[in-house]
């Protein structure tokens, strides 16, 4: 498993946390996803595949949050 952290500057509340964790958690190959509201980050553990990483970024963007630099 691979651990990664993404900066998502628009995270600011519990709703953001729930939306992103839910979306990322549904991506096949993701073991866990945790949002840190104070740091505006998403940390996740996944199978390490490039396709899974792309799907994670897409899932975050699909629920309305920009992932800068990705």
N, C-alpha and C positions, 0 to 999 in steps of 0.2 A: 504494500500500500504506500501511497505517496501523500504527503501533507503539503498543502499550499495555502497561502493567504492572499486574498485580493482586497485592495482598497476600493470601497464603494462610498464616495463622499456624501451621497444623498441619504445614507442611513441616519435616522435621528429619533426613532421611537420604537415602541413595542410592536406596532403594526408592521413596520419595516422588517424587523427581526423575524416575525412569524411568517411573513410573505416570502422572504428570501430563504429562510431555513426550509420551509415547506417545498418551495420550487426546486431547490438544489437537492434536497433529500429524495425527490422523486426521480432524479436522473439515475439511470442504470449504471452501476459501477461506483456509486458514491456510498461510502460506509457511514460517514457522519458529516454534518455541517453545523457550524456554530457562528452566530453573528455577535460581534462585540459592538454594541451601540456607541459606547464612549470613544472607541478607536475608529469607528466607521469601517470595520473590516469584516470579511467573511473568511473563516478558516474552515477547511474541509479536508477530509481524507478520502482518497479515491484510488481506483485501480492503476492510475498512472498513464492511461492511454490518452493520446492526443485528442481522439474523438470525444472521449469523456470530458476532458478539460473544455473543449469547445462547447459541448452540450451544457456544461455548468455555466459558462459565461452567457450563453444564449438564454438559459433559464432565468438568470438574474435580470437580463435585459427584457425578457418577455413579461416580467412582473413590474416593469417600469423603472428600473434603476440602471444608470450608466456605469459601465466598468471601464474607467479610463485606461488607455494604453493596451487594450486587448482587442 
